[in-house]
Amino acid sequence: MGPLDILSTITKTETGRDFTVTILAEDRGDINLAPVPPEGATWKLETPTGLPTDSNGDIAGRGFDVPLRAHVTFDDALRDLKEKGSVGVKMWDAAAGVHITQQRTMDVLFIPGGIGSRLHRVDRKTGEKTLNVRSAIDFARTVCTEGFVQSAVMTVCTGSDLLAHTGLLDGRRCTTNANAFDMVAGRHAGPKWLKDRRWVRSLPEEVEGHAKGCEREIWTSAGISAGMDLMLWFVAEVWGREFARGTGRKLEYEWRERIGEGEVDPYYTTQG
């Protein structure tokens, strides 16, 4: 939500008025931000060891859910990209009183994290387990390797864990949520994980022979507020440092501008 609010703020300026955000998901309808399967799901979410549970033995936090509505499914977006090179998003034109379809290129692919990105689904009949974000992993791998992402791939929190499953992070410098760092780095040996970093920007030419199908920059950040810092650095890259500072001031957010790309953040090393 933090990075999205930064983007929302810049669209209200003359500079960023043409910037658009398209929410992609496995299915149409609401995306549950709490660890709750959608209505009618034939699977349940496993309860991993170590995560807090409620009185029913379910993952804690199920009752606090703020749904986010998807604009387009992964399948529909991929079909449009292959046929037209852009994603068709249906929008309501209030002046005309009709729905119109706006074609949008995929300049940046932004991948969030969270508990749901590292859970498994358990089929209620067979007990078979699959990664909860398998469809997102497959989509990210396809749009990157087939060249549909024009500029950069960005992740916040354990979104880098999801991206690591694609193999596209192999050989790339990256980071992830500080609290989940050892877990994430421990199960993906290919990437060059950097601990205690707030954000990392990896260029494809850093990797010998380039980046195994992802000829784009990959920006990764630690958890939550670090994702806001990463987004402000992205804003600075596109529209300039002073514009990014002004955006931060509008949000009343103290941008950790002094922590540069790939630098160790003393915040992590002094927290114990």
N, C-alpha and C positions, 0 to 999 in steps of 0.2 A: 504493500500500500504506500510506503514512503516514496520509493522511486516513481510510482505512478502519479503521486500527487505533485512531484516535481515536474513531470511532463505535462500534467494538467495545468500547472501554473504558467508554463512557458507558452501554451497555446492561447493564453489570454493576452499575449503581447503581439505587437506588429511583427516582431522577428520570428516568432514561432507559430504564427496563426495557421500555417499549412501543415503542421505536424499532426500526424494521426496515430492512434493506438488501436490495434486490433487484438482482441482477446481470443486465443485459440485453445480448444480443449477437445477431449476425446468425443464428447457428446454435446448435443445442443441442450440449452436450458442452463439451470444454475450449477455453478461449481461450488461444492461445499468446501468452505475453508476450514471447518472442523473435520476431524477424522471420522466421517460418517459416510457410508455408501449411499449412492443416490437411490431414490425411490424405485422399487422393482428390481434391484440388483440381485443377481443369482449368487453373489459372493459376499463374504464378510471380510473385514480387515483383521489380520492377526494382531494379537497383543504381545509385542516383543518384551522380552525380559529387560527390566531396568526402567521402563516407562511407567509413570504413575497411572494408577487405575482408579475408577470410581467404585461406589458401593456394589455395582453390578458386575464388576470385574472387567468393564470396558475401558478403553483408553480415556483418561481424564480429558475434560474440555469439550466433550461432545455436545454439551448444552449451549456452548457459546459459539454460534455459527453465523457468520455474515456472508451470505452467498454472493457470488460474482457471476454475472451472466456472460456466457461465451457468445462472441459474434459469429464464429465460423468453426466447424469441426476440422480436425486434422485431415481427414479424408477429403472433404470438400476443398480445403485450402490447397492440398497437394494436387488435386485434379485441376483446379484453376491455374496453379503455377505451371503445370506441364502444358496446359492448353493455351494460356494467354500470357504467362510470365508475370502475373499479378493475381492478387486475391480479391474476389468480389465480395463486398460487404453491403448488406442491405440496410439502408438508412431511411428514416422518415423525413420527408421534405415537407415541413409545416406550411410553407408558402403555397405549394402546389397541392397539398393534401393527399399526397401519394407516396408510396415507397419507391426509392430509387436505389440502384446498385452502383456503388463507387468502387473502382478498381484501385487497389493499393499494392505497391511493390513491397517486398520484404527487405527493407534496408538493414534493419537490426533485428536479430532474434534475441529476446530477453527471456531468461529461464529462472523462475523463482524456485525456492526450496521449501522447507518445512517438513513436519513429521510425515505427511502423506507421501513425500517424495522417496521415502526409504522404507515404506511398509510393503507387505505382501498381501495380495488378495487370496482368500481361501475359498475355493468352490464349495458351496453348501452341500452338494451331492457327492462329489468325488474326493474332496479334500485336497485337490491339486492346488499348488501354490504358483502364483505368477507375481511379478513385480507390479505394484500399483500403478507405476508410471511407464509401463512397457510401451504403450502407444505413443507417449511423448518422446521416449527414447528413440523409437523407430522414426518418428516424424523428424526430430532434430537431425538424426544421422542422414536422412534422405535429402532434406532441403540444403544441408551443408555440402554434402558430397556431390550433389547435382548442380551446385552453383546458384541456387535461388536466393541465398542471403548475400546482399550486395556489399555490405560494409563490415559488420562485426557481429559476433555472438557475445552476449553478456549474461552473467549469472550472479545471483545474490544468494548467500547462505548455502544450503546444500543443493542448490541448483547445479553447482559444479559436480556434485556426486552423480546427479542425473546425467550431465554431459559426459562424465568420465565413462559411463556405461556404453557410450557410443564408440569409444576408442579415439575420438577426435581430440582429446586432451593429451594423448600419449606424446611425450617429448616436449610438452608445453609447460612453461611456468604457470602456476595457478595457486589459488588458496581456497579456503572454505570456512564455514562457521567455526569460530575458535573452540567452542565447546564440543563440537563434533569432529574436530580435526583428526585426532588419532584414529577414530573409527573409519572416517572416509578415506584417509590416506592409506590406512591399513588394508583396504580391500581393492585398491586400484594402484598397481605398481607402475604403470606406464607413465603417468604425469609426473612433473617435477613439482611436488607439493612444497610450498613455502609457508612455514609456520609463523604466527604472530604478525602477519601482514594484514593490512586493512583492505588493500586492493592490489591487483596485479594485472598488467596489460601485456599480453604475449603477442608478438608479431610472428607471422608465419615463417619469415626468413630466419628466425632463431633456430628452427628445427632443420636438421640436415635432410636434404631431399624434400624440404617443405613438410607440410603438416598432415600427411596421410588423408588427403581428401578435403581438408578444410583450409582453403587458401584465403582465410580472413583473419582479422584480429580476434583474439578471445580475451575479454575482460572478465575477471572473476573477483568476487569480494567476500569478505567474512559476513557475519550475520546482521540482518535487519538494518541498523543505522549505518553500518558500513556500506550497505547497498545504496543508501542515499548519498553518501560521499562519492561512491563510484559514479552514480548518475550525474552528480554535479560536475565531476571531472569530464564526463562525456559531453555535458552541456558546454563546458569550457572549451573542449576540443572542437565542437561544431560552431559555436557562436561567440567564443571568446571568454577569457577569464573574468573580466568585469561583469559581463552579462550573467555568468554563473554566480558571482558574488551577489549580484542584485536579486537573483532568483532565491538564493538562500535567505537574504534579508526579508523578502516577501513572506517566506515560510517561517520566519523567526527561528531558523535552524542554524546552529553553529557548525558550519562546514569545516571538517578537519583538513583544511587545505595544506597545512604544514606537513602532513604525512603524504609524501609523494609515492609514485608508482613503485611497488616492490619493496618499499622501506619497512623495516620493523617498526611496529607501533608500540611505544612504551606502555600504553594502556594495558596491553595483554601481558607484558612481562612483569608488571607490578601488581597484578590482581591476585596472584597466588593460586 
